[in-house]
Amino acid sequence: MSGYDDDHHAPQPWGPHDWHHGAPHNSYSPLFLSMGVAIFLFALAQAWSYGTYTPGHIPTILLGLAVVGFSLIIWWRQDFSFDGHYEPLSTGVPFRGIQIRKVAVWVFLMSEMMVFTSLFSTYMRYRLGIENCGTVFERGLFDPVTNPTGWQEGVAVTCFEPASHLIASSWWHLAPGAINTFALILSSFTIVQALRYAKMPDLDEEVRRKKVYRYLGSTWILAILFLTLKMVEWFIGFYVPEISAIGLHEHDIVSLVNEGYTINADHYQHHSYVDEATGAHMVANIQVSASLFYVTTGTHGAHVAGGIIGLSYMTLKAWKGLYTPANAVSIEYFGLYWHFVDLVWVLVFPFFYLY
């Protein structure tokens, strides 16, 4: 006897712990996963602070990663055999009758909305509250008589230098972010296609297996592309050779870090902040603006990285043909998260890359 009343309910509130049908999704793994992430992020912040690296925190970082890895293995082991026979439903108001996992995803996404709302509001507060570096430069070189409000050579001026001043300066600088926008939008389509084929009741099992794992794999590849281009934009840069046949000129695109756009840049110099008459360079303290850029885009990138981890597992499960119309709802739950990540980037891109 399996102990099931029907396909959606069980006699016990949490359902039977039956490995044949999969875990009842009352696992402690998400709790331990959260603890591992917290340990990792705390240790990482301690190990790298204002450009100073402290290797003594490496063991704590590894401990956090170990807890995360252990939690994921247990969680995936519990989910791997889940065939959709028992999907716990919420019994409390206002979510009565809705799958508990779907409620959990929506609650999680609401908390994520608060995270990114705080980042966006902080960005707008400082963007509008701190004078733009370009405006400061336009005031001209300091002169005690004719221009007492001007900037002085060698004296750092605290001002807001948006990353878009560098990124939107040319198409090639903007290319990684633009391609990433297209990649994430396309990945939202591929995850929907994976769900579509997984839910088809009359589809041949082998055809379903191939369709689902190919679309999930495509989503995984697009997510990897996103993070790769993010690293190119931040740290690596790239070279564009001259191809005269198509009118393409040579370009050496320098990364943001190599441009000096870093969170500890208190003596930042942009090549356009030079007084033509005297050759004097304006020096700026851009720690606030750079920190906001890296924290916001980095937080989004961390969510993409988390999605890659989940997609790795889901693609493996799909490759083994374990997604059926009965348990395809798991792809839907992940899709809710992935669409949220996509939507956030659609807001991040114009705010931080164009404005």
LINFEN-V985913 format. One record per residue. N is the residue number from 0. RES is the residue in one small letter. OMEGA is omega in whole degrees, -180 to 180 (999 if undefined). BURIAL is I if it has 24 or more other ideal C-beta (glycine too) atoms within 12 Angstrom, else O. D_LAST is the distance of its C-alpha to the last C-alpha in Angstrom with 2 decimals. Layout:
# LINFEN-V985913
N;RES;OMEGA;BURIAL;D_LAST  N;RES;OMEGA;BURIAL;D_LAST
This chain:
# LINFEN-V985913
0;m;-179;O;62.68  1;s;180;O;58.93  2;g;-179;O;58.78  3;y;171;O;56.32  4;d;176;O;56.90  5;d;-175;O;54.64  6;d;-172;O;51.51  7;h;-175;O;49.25  8;h;176;I;51.33  9;a;-178;I;53.51  10;p;-180;O;56.29  11;q;-179;O;54.50  12;p;-176;O;51.21  13;w;178;O;49.51  14;g;-179;I;51.40  15;p;176;I;53.65  16;h;-172;O;52.58  17;d;-177;O;53.71  18;w;179;O;52.47  19;h;179;O;53.87  20;h;-179;I;51.33  21;g;-179;I;48.64  22;a;-178;I;47.61  23;p;175;I;47.19  24;h;170;I;43.64  25;n;-175;O;44.74  26;s;173;I;43.95  27;y;-176;O;43.24  28;s;178;I;41.05  29;p;179;I;37.68  30;l;179;O;38.73  31;f;176;O;39.62  32;l;178;I;36.46  33;s;179;O;34.41  34;m;179;O;36.61  35;g;178;I;36.15  36;v;180;I;32.35  37;a;179;O;32.59  38;i;-179;I;35.01  39;f;-177;I;32.92  40;l;179;O;29.66  41;f;-179;O;31.63  42;a;179;I;33.46  43;l;178;I;30.41  44;a;179;O;28.75  45;q;-176;O;32.06  46;a;-177;O;32.48  47;w;-176;O;29.16  48;s;179;O;28.13  49;y;176;O;26.11  50;g;180;O;26.97  51;t;-177;O;30.64  52;y;180;O;32.35  53;t;-175;O;35.37  54;p;-178;O;37.43  55;g;-178;O;39.69  56;h;-179;O;37.36  57;i;179;O;37.62  58;p;179;O;40.56  59;t;176;I;38.65  60;i;180;I;35.71  61;l;177;O;38.29  62;l;178;O;39.95  63;g;179;I;36.78  64;l;179;O;36.29  65;a;178;O;39.99  66;v;178;I;39.80  67;v;-179;I;36.82  68;g;179;O;38.72  69;f;-179;O;41.95  70;s;-180;I;40.35  71;l;-180;I;38.75  72;i;180;O;42.08  73;i;-179;O;43.99  74;w;-179;I;41.51  75;w;178;I;41.49  76;r;179;O;45.26  77;q;-176;I;45.62  78;d;-170;I;43.36  79;f;-177;I;44.67  80;s;-178;O;47.84  81;f;-176;I;46.33  82;d;178;I;47.60  83;g;-177;I;46.24  84;h;180;I;49.70  85;y;178;I;48.67  86;e;-175;I;45.27  87;p;178;I;45.45  88;l;179;I;44.63  89;s;-179;O;43.50  90;t;-177;O;46.29  91;g;176;O;44.56  92;v;8;O;42.97  93;p;-173;O;40.40  94;f;-175;O;40.07  95;r;178;O;43.72  96;g;179;O;44.35  97;i;180;O;40.92  98;q;-178;I;40.79  99;i;-179;I;40.26  100;r;178;I;37.87  101;k;177;I;35.65  102;v;-179;I;35.69  103;a;179;O;34.84  104;v;-179;I;31.82  105;w;177;O;30.48  106;v;177;O;31.19  107;f;-179;O;29.42  108;l;176;I;26.32  109;m;177;O;26.39  110;s;178;O;26.46  111;e;176;I;23.52  112;m;178;O;21.56  113;m;179;O;22.36  114;v;-176;O;21.20  115;f;175;I;17.70  116;t;178;O;17.56  117;s;179;O;18.50  118;l;180;I;15.83  119;f;-179;I;13.02  120;s;176;O;14.84  121;t;178;I;15.31  122;y;-178;I;11.69  123;m;179;O;11.08  124;r;-178;O;14.39  125;y;179;I;13.76  126;r;-180;I;10.26  127;l;-175;O;12.06  128;g;180;O;15.39  129;i;-177;I;15.09  130;e;-180;I;14.74  131;n;-179;I;12.05  132;c;178;I;13.96  133;g;178;O;13.35  134;t;178;O;14.89  135;v;-179;I;17.67  136;f;-179;I;18.45  137;e;177;O;18.77  138;r;175;I;21.46  139;g;-178;O;23.60  140;l;-177;I;26.26  141;f;171;O;28.34  142;d;-174;O;31.66  143;p;-178;O;33.93  144;v;-173;O;35.14  145;t;-177;O;32.65  146;n;-177;O;29.30  147;p;-180;O;29.89  148;t;-178;O;26.24  149;g;180;I;25.05  150;w;-179;I;24.28  151;q;179;I;27.17  152;e;179;O;27.54  153;g;179;O;28.13  154;v;-176;O;27.00  155;a;177;I;23.84  156;v;177;I;21.39  157;t;-178;I;19.53  158;c;-178;I;15.93  159;f;179;I;12.43  160;e;-179;I;11.08  161;p;179;I;7.76  162;a;-180;I;8.78  163;s;178;I;6.21  164;h;176;I;8.53  165;l;-172;I;11.20  166;i;-176;I;10.20  167;a;-179;O;8.66  168;s;177;I;11.52  169;s;178;O;13.84  170;w;-176;O;14.72  171;w;175;I;16.90  172;h;-177;I;14.42  173;l;-172;I;12.29  174;a;-179;I;15.63  175;p;179;I;16.39  176;g;179;I;13.37  177;a;178;I;13.99  178;i;178;I;17.67  179;n;178;I;17.26  180;t;178;I;15.66  181;f;-178;O;18.68  182;a;-179;I;21.03  183;l;178;I;20.29  184;i;178;I;20.59  185;l;-180;I;23.78  186;s;175;I;25.04  187;s;176;I;24.96  188;f;-177;O;27.25  189;t;179;I;29.56  190;i;176;I;30.06  191;v;178;I;31.04  192;q;177;I;33.44  193;a;178;I;34.99  194;l;-179;I;35.67  195;r;-178;I;37.01  196;y;178;I;39.57  197;a;-177;I;40.50  198;k;-178;I;41.44  199;m;-174;O;43.55  200;p;-174;O;47.10  201;d;-177;O;49.08  202;l;176;O;47.28  203;d;-174;O;49.37  204;e;-179;O;48.69  205;e;177;O;48.12  206;v;178;O;45.77  207;r;-179;I;43.83  208;r;-178;I;43.73  209;k;-179;O;42.35  210;k;-175;I;39.76  211;v;-177;I;38.43  212;y;177;I;38.27  213;r;179;O;36.74  214;y;175;I;33.90  215;l;177;I;33.40  216;g;177;I;33.65  217;s;177;I;31.04  218;t;178;I;28.64  219;w;-180;I;29.56  220;i;180;O;28.94  221;l;177;I;25.46  222;a;176;I;24.64  223;i;177;I;26.15  224;l;-180;I;24.10  225;f;-178;I;20.87  226;l;178;I;22.00  227;t;179;I;23.41  228;l;176;I;20.25  229;k;178;I;18.50  230;m;176;I;21.29  231;v;-179;I;21.02  232;e;-177;I;17.37  233;w;-165;I;18.18  234;f;-166;O;21.74  235;i;-172;O;23.32  236;g;179;I;21.43  237;f;-177;O;23.29  238;y;177;O;25.30  239;v;-179;O;25.34  240;p;177;O;28.82  241;e;176;O;29.70  242;i;-173;O;31.21  243;s;-177;O;32.59  244;a;180;O;34.06  245;i;178;O;30.71  246;g;-179;O;29.08  247;l;-179;O;26.98  248;h;-179;O;26.54  249;e;178;O;26.67  250;h;174;O;23.55  251;d;-175;O;23.55  252;i;-177;I;20.23  253;v;179;I;20.25  254;s;180;I;19.02  255;l;-180;I;16.60  256;v;179;I;19.74  257;n;174;O;21.65  258;e;-178;I;18.99  259;g;-179;I;19.77  260;y;-177;I;16.58  261;t;-175;I;18.71  262;i;178;I;19.28  263;n;-178;O;22.22  264;a;178;I;20.76  265;d;175;I;22.32  266;h;-176;O;23.00  267;y;177;I;19.94  268;q;175;I;20.16  269;h;-175;I;17.65  270;h;180;O;19.57  271;s;-179;O;18.01  272;y;-180;I;19.02  273;v;178;O;22.60  274;d;-175;O;24.73  275;e;-176;O;26.35  276;a;-174;O;29.56  277;t;-176;O;30.40  278;g;-179;O;28.39  279;a;179;O;27.34  280;h;172;I;24.37  281;m;179;I;22.10  282;v;-175;I;22.06  283;a;171;I;19.45  284;n;-175;I;19.74  285;i;-177;I;16.48  286;q;-178;I;18.23  287;v;-177;I;16.37  288;s;179;I;12.79  289;a;179;I;14.26  290;s;179;I;16.44  291;l;180;I;13.87  292;f;-175;I;12.09  293;y;180;I;15.57  294;v;-178;I;17.15  295;t;-180;I;14.77  296;t;177;I;14.53  297;g;177;I;18.15  298;t;177;I;19.34  299;h;178;I;18.11  300;g;177;I;19.78  301;a;177;I;22.88  302;h;176;I;23.07  303;v;179;I;22.98  304;a;176;I;25.70  305;g;177;I;27.70  306;g;179;I;27.49  307;i;178;I;28.82  308;i;178;I;31.75  309;g;180;I;32.54  310;l;178;I;32.25  311;s;178;I;34.63  312;y;-177;I;37.24  313;m;178;I;36.73  314;t;177;I;37.01  315;l;180;O;40.22  316;k;179;I;41.59  317;a;179;I;40.83  318;w;178;O;42.47  319;k;176;O;45.57  320;g;-175;O;45.58  321;l;175;I;45.31  322;y;180;I;42.91  323;t;176;I;44.87  324;p;-178;I;44.32  325;a;-177;O;45.72  326;n;180;I;43.13  327;a;-179;I;40.15  328;v;177;I;38.53  329;s;177;I;37.40  330;i;178;I;34.99  331;e;-179;I;33.75  332;y;177;I;33.08  333;f;180;I;31.09  334;g;177;I;29.24  335;l;178;I;28.09  336;y;-175;I;26.54  337;w;176;I;25.03  338;h;177;I;23.49  339;f;178;I;21.91  340;v;178;I;20.43  341;d;-179;I;19.11  342;l;179;O;17.63  343;v;-180;I;15.86  344;w;178;I;14.24  345;v;175;I;13.19  346;l;-179;I;11.16  347;v;-174;I;10.15  348;f;179;I;8.91  349;p;-178;O;6.05  350;f;-171;I;5.30  351;f;-176;I;6.07  352;y;-176;I;6.16  353;l;-173;O;3.82  354;y;999;O;0.00
